[in-house]
C-alpha cells in the first residue's frame, strides 16, 4: 500500500501523515456522540427507576402529592367514617340536635380543626368500616378502632393509642362465676360483637364455650334475655348496659384483656400518619386525652368498680397522676 498519498472525501490527494490525524479526529467525534447518547439514556433510565422506587416506597415527591394531609389542607374538608352506635365513644347527641359527639368524635373534630378543615360524617356499620376505608368511601376514621393485624392489611393505623380498652365480662341475670375460666365450658354461650377484637380473641380464651356473634346492642339484649350466659364487653359500654338492663351484673376482677385503639387512614399514607401521631402525642402531653376519657368513660367506670386506663404522658411525675 502506498504510504504517501490517499484520496480524501473531495477527491483531493493528501499525504498519509495529514490524513491519519483527521481519521482519528473523526473516530473520536463519532465515539463521543455515541458516549453522550449512552450517558443520556442511562440518566433517563435511572431517573425513571428513581421515580418508580420513590412511588413504591412512599418517598419522594410522589408521596407529598398523594398525601391526605395535603388534600385536607387544600380543600378544608374531610370525610370521617363513623359508627355512631357506641356511646359514650361515639353517638348522636339528642340534646344537641343529634349532632355526632363522644370521646373519639370530639377528638377527630378537634384534629381536623387544627388542619383548618370541617368534618363530613359518613355513617358505616362498624364491621364494614375497614372495607369501606379501603374502597375510598371516606378519607379517614372519625372513631378509634382496635389495631387488629387483619385490619392493618387494609388500613394504616396511627402509631399512637387514642385509648386503652379494658374488656370485662357482662353476666346474665342470676348467673355467677368465680373466675373468667368458668366460661370455658361446654353449655356456656358467650356473646361477642361481630367483627370485633372480642370475636377474634374469645375462641383463644374460651375454646370450649359456644360463641354467638351479634351486633353490639343485640348482643347485650341477648345476655339480658338469658339467651346468652355472658358477653365480653368494653368498660365504656357497661354503664349504659346496666342502666337499660338492671338485672345484668359485671364480673369484678382484672380485665380479661385490653386493646389498643386509635384512628386509621388510607394504607400507605405514612406522611399523614406522621402528622396524626404528632397530633396525638401533643394532646396526650397536654392532658387532653386523659381529661376527655375521664369525662366520657373513666369516672363512670371506676364508680362501678371497673378498671379504666386513661392515656397520659409518661413524663408527668406519677405523684401528680392522682388516677
C-alpha positions in Angstrom: 0.0 0.0 0.0 1.3 3.5 -0.9 2.0 5.3 2.4 2.4 8.8 0.9 -1.0 9.6 -0.6 -4.7 8.8 0.0 -7.9 10.2 -1.6 -9.8 12.5 0.7 -13.7 12.9 0.6 -13.5 15.6 -2.1 -11.1 13.7 -4.5 -8.0 15.5 -3.4 -4.8 13.7 -2.7 -3.2 14.2 0.8 -0.2 12.9 2.4 -0.8 10.0 4.8 0.7 11.9 7.7 -2.1 14.6 7.3 -4.9 12.1 6.9 -4.3 9.9 9.9 -5.0 12.6 12.4 -8.2 13.6 10.6 -9.4 10.0 10.6 -8.6 9.8 14.3 -10.5 13.0 15.0 -13.5 11.7 13.1 -13.4 8.5 15.1 -13.2 10.3 18.4 -16.1 12.6 17.3 -18.3 9.6 16.5 -17.3 7.9 19.7 -18.1 11.0 21.7 -21.5 11.3 20.2 -22.2 7.6 21.0 -21.0 8.0 24.5 -23.1 11.1 25.0 -26.2 9.2 23.8 -25.4 6.3 26.2 -25.0 8.6 29.2 -28.3 10.4 28.4 -30.1 7.1 28.1 -28.6 5.9 31.3 -29.6 9.1 33.1 -33.1 8.8 31.7 -33.5 5.2 32.8 -32.1 5.9 36.2 -34.5 8.8 36.6 -37.4 6.6 35.7 -36.2 3.9 38.2 -35.7 6.5 40.9 -39.3 7.8 40.4 -40.7 4.3 40.4 -38.7 3.4 43.6 -39.9 6.6 45.3 -43.5 5.8 44.4 -43.2 2.2 45.5 -41.6 3.1 48.9 -43.8 6.1 49.6 -40.9 8.5 49.4 -40.0 11.5 47.3 -42.4 14.0 45.7 -45.0 11.4 44.8 -45.8 10.8 48.4 -46.2 14.5 49.1 -48.5 14.9 46.2 -50.7 12.0 47.2 -50.9 12.5 50.9 -54.3 13.0 52.5 -52.6 15.8 54.6 -52.2 18.0 51.5 -55.7 17.3 50.2 -57.4 18.2 53.6 -55.4 21.4 54.0 -56.2 22.3 50.4 -59.9 21.6 50.3 -60.6 22.3 54.0 -62.9 19.3 54.2 -62.6 15.6 55.2 -65.0 12.7 55.2 -64.9 10.8 58.5 -66.1 7.2 58.6 -68.1 6.6 61.8 -70.4 4.1 63.5 -72.4 6.3 65.9 -73.9 3.4 68.0 -71.2 3.2 70.6 -71.9 5.7 73.4 -70.1 7.3 75.1 -67.3 7.0 72.5 -69.4 8.0 69.5 -73.1 8.7 69.4 -75.8 11.1 68.2 -76.4 13.6 71.0 -80.2 14.2 71.3 -79.5 17.2 73.5 -77.6 18.8 70.6 -79.8 18.1 67.6 -78.4 14.6 67.2 -75.0 16.0 66.4 -72.2 13.4 66.4 -70.5 13.5 69.8 -68.4 11.4 72.2 -64.8 10.8 73.1 -63.5 9.7 69.7 -65.7 12.0 67.7 -64.7 15.1 69.7 -61.0 14.3 69.2 -61.4 13.7 65.5 -63.2 17.0 65.1 -60.5 18.8 67.1 -57.8 17.2 64.9 -59.5 18.5 61.7 -59.9 21.9 63.3 -56.1 22.1 63.7 -55.9 21.5 59.9 -58.5 24.2 59.2 -61.0 21.6 58.0 -64.6 20.8 58.6 -65.8 17.2 59.1 -68.3 15.4 57.0 -69.5 12.3 58.8 -70.1 9.2 56.7 -72.0 6.5 58.7 -70.9 2.9 58.1 -71.7 -0.2 60.3 -68.6 -1.0 62.3 -68.0 -4.4 60.8 -67.8 -2.7 57.3 -65.6 0.3 58.2 -62.3 -1.2 57.2 -63.5 -2.4 53.8 -65.2 1.0 53.3 -61.9 2.8 54.0 -60.0 0.6 51.6 -62.7 1.3 49.0 -62.3 5.1 49.5 -65.8 5.7 50.8 -64.4 8.1 53.3 -61.0 9.8 53.9 -60.1 8.6 57.4 -61.8 7.2 60.5 -63.7 9.6 62.8 -63.6 6.9 65.6 -60.8 4.8 67.1 -60.6 1.0 66.5 -58.6 -1.9 67.8 -55.4 -2.4 65.9 -56.2 -6.0 64.8 -53.4 -7.3 62.4 -56.1 -8.4 59.9 -57.4 -4.8 59.8 -53.9 -3.5 59.3 -53.8 -5.3 55.9 -56.5 -2.9 54.7 -55.8 0.4 56.5 -53.0 2.3 58.2 -53.3 2.8 61.9 -51.8 5.7 63.9 -48.8 4.6 65.9 -50.1 6.4 69.0 -53.1 5.0 71.1 -56.2 7.1 71.4 -57.4 4.9 74.3 -56.8 1.6 76.0 -59.9 -0.6 76.1 -60.4 -2.9 79.1 -62.6 -5.9 78.2 -64.8 -7.1 81.1 -67.5 -9.8 81.5 -71.2 -8.9 81.5 -73.3 -11.7 83.1 -77.0 -12.6 82.5 -79.4 -12.1 85.5 -78.7 -14.7 88.2 -75.6 -16.1 86.5 -72.5 -16.2 88.7 -68.8 -17.2 88.1 -65.8 -17.2 90.4 -63.2 -16.7 87.6 -63.3 -16.0 83.8 -62.3 -19.6 83.2 -65.8 -20.7 84.4 -66.9 -19.5 81.0 -64.7 -22.0 79.2 -67.1 -24.9 79.5 -69.5 -26.7 77.2 -73.0 -25.5 77.7 -71.9 -21.9 78.2 -73.0 -19.4 75.5 -70.8 -16.3 75.1 -72.0 -13.4 73.1 -69.4 -11.2 71.2 -69.7 -8.3 68.9 -69.4 -9.3 65.2 -66.2 -8.0 63.6 -64.6 -7.1 66.9 -61.4 -8.0 68.7 -63.6 -9.8 71.2 -64.8 -12.0 68.4 -61.2 -12.6 67.4 -59.9 -13.3 70.9 -62.8 -15.3 72.5 -62.0 -18.6 70.7 -58.5 -18.5 72.1 -59.5 -17.8 75.7 -62.7 -19.8 75.8 -62.4 -22.6 73.2 -65.0 -24.8 74.9 -67.8 -22.2 75.0 -70.3 -21.6 72.3 -69.8 -18.2 70.7 -72.6 -16.1 69.3 -71.6 -13.2 67.1 -74.1 -10.3 67.0 -74.1 -6.5 66.6 -73.3 -4.7 69.9 -76.7 -3.8 71.1 -78.4 -7.1 70.1 -75.6 -8.9 71.9 -76.3 -7.0 75.1 -80.0 -7.8 74.7 -79.2 -11.5 74.2 -77.5 -11.6 77.6 -80.3 -9.5 79.2 -82.9 -12.0 78.0 -80.8 -15.0 79.1 -80.3 -16.4 75.6 -76.5 -15.9 76.2 -74.9 -16.5 79.5 -72.3 -13.8 79.3 -70.7 -11.2 77.0 -67.2 -9.8 76.6 -67.8 -6.1 76.7 -65.7 -2.9 76.8 -65.8 -0.9 80.0 -67.2 2.1 78.2 -70.4 0.2 77.3 -71.1 -1.1 80.8 -72.9 1.9 82.3 -75.4 2.2 79.5 -76.0 -1.6 79.5 -76.7 -1.6 83.3 -78.8 1.5 83.1 -81.1 -0.1 80.5 -80.9 -3.6 81.9 -80.7 -3.5 85.8 -80.8 -7.3 86.1 -77.3 -7.6 84.4 -74.2 -7.8 86.5 -70.5 -7.4 85.9 -67.8 -9.8 87.0 -65.5 -7.9 89.4 -61.9 -8.5 88.6 -59.0 -7.5 86.3 -59.7 -7.1 82.6 -59.9 -10.3 80.6 -57.6 -8.5 78.1 -57.0 -5.0 76.9 -57.0 -3.4 73.4 -55.1 -0.6 71.8 -57.5 1.7 69.9 -56.6 4.5 67.5 -57.5 6.4 64.3 -56.9 4.8 60.9 -56.4 6.2 57.4 -55.6 5.0 53.9 -52.9 2.3 53.7 -49.5 3.7 52.7 -50.1 7.3 53.6 -47.2 7.5 56.0 -46.9 11.3 55.8 -50.4 11.7 57.1 -49.7 9.1 59.7 -46.7 11.0 61.0 -48.9 14.1 61.4 -51.6 12.3 63.2 -49.0 10.6 65.5 -47.6 14.0 66.3 -51.1 15.5 67.0 -52.0 12.7 69.4 -48.7 13.0 71.2 -49.2 16.7 71.7 -52.8 16.2 73.0 -51.5 13.5 75.3 -48.8 15.7 76.8 -51.3 18.4 77.4 -53.7 16.1 79.3 -56.5 16.4 76.6 -56.9 12.7 76.1 -56.9 12.0 79.9 -59.4 14.7 80.6 -61.9 13.7 77.9 -61.5 10.0 78.7 -62.4 10.6 82.4 -65.3 12.8 81.3 -66.9 10.3 79.0 -65.7 6.9 80.3 -63.2 6.7 83.2 -65.1 8.3 86.0 -68.3 6.3 85.4 -66.4 3.0 85.0 -64.5 3.5 88.3 -67.7 4.2 90.1 -68.8 0.7 89.1 -65.5 -0.8 90.4 -64.2 -1.4 86.8 -60.6 -0.7 85.7 -60.2 2.2 83.3 -56.9 3.4 81.9 -56.5 7.0 80.7 -53.8 7.8 78.2 -51.4 10.2 79.8 -47.8 11.3 79.2 -45.2 9.0 80.9 -43.2 12.2 81.6 -45.7 13.6 84.0 -44.5 12.6 87.6 -46.5 9.7 89.0 -47.2 11.6 92.2 -49.2 14.1 90.2 -51.3 11.4 88.4 -54.0 11.1 91.1 -55.7 8.4 89.0 
